[in-house]
Amino acid sequence: MVPEFGKNGPTVSEQPEDGKRRSPMNRKIRFGLSFLVIVAPFLLDGLLYYNVHTAVNPGGEIRGQIDLP
């Protein structure tokens, strides 16, 4: 499920503080051609964002919508 622009969606990939990947999706989505094939349509539609969660703000410390100029 990919939400509309400005809405939150499910976690697809995690980047923990220690850099060790734990999310099952990280095993499926690798950076490379397959990653671009999966992500490119969402990027072109303005549906990607990056959300940083911390211990102090577990609901999200900062969120940035990724959009092309």
C-alpha positions in Angstrom: 0.0 0.0 0.0 1.3 3.4 -1.0 -0.4 6.4 0.5 -1.2 9.6 -1.3 1.1 12.6 -1.1 1.6 13.9 2.4 0.1 10.8 4.1 2.0 8.2 6.1 2.3 4.6 4.8 3.8 1.4 6.1 7.5 0.9 6.8 9.2 -0.6 3.8 12.8 -0.4 4.8 14.6 0.4 8.0 18.0 1.8 8.7 18.9 1.1 12.4 21.5 3.2 14.2 24.1 0.5 14.1 23.6 0.0 10.3 22.6 -3.6 10.6 19.5 -4.4 8.6 16.7 -6.2 10.5 13.6 -5.6 8.4 12.4 -8.5 6.3 11.8 -6.0 3.5 15.5 -5.1 3.5 16.2 -8.6 2.2 13.8 -8.1 -0.6 14.6 -4.5 -1.7 18.3 -4.1 -2.5 19.9 -1.0 -4.0 20.4 -1.7 -7.7 18.3 -2.2 -10.8 15.6 -4.1 -9.0 15.3 -1.3 -6.4 15.0 1.3 -9.2 12.3 -0.8 -11.0 10.3 -1.0 -7.8 10.8 2.5 -6.5 10.9 4.6 -9.7 7.1 4.7 -10.3 6.5 5.9 -6.7 9.2 8.5 -7.0 7.8 9.8 -10.3 4.3 10.0 -8.7 5.7 11.9 -5.6 4.8 9.1 -3.2 8.1 8.5 -1.5 9.2 10.0 1.9 11.8 9.4 4.5 10.8 9.4 8.2 13.3 9.3 11.0 12.1 7.7 14.3 14.1 8.1 17.5 13.7 6.9 21.1 12.6 10.4 22.1 10.1 10.7 19.2 9.1 7.1 18.3 6.2 8.4 16.1 8.7 10.3 13.9 11.3 13.0 14.5 11.4 14.4 11.0 9.6 13.5 7.8 10.7 14.6 4.3 8.6 14.1 1.2 10.9 13.1 -1.8 9.8 14.9 -4.9 11.4 15.6 -8.3 11.7 19.2 -9.4 
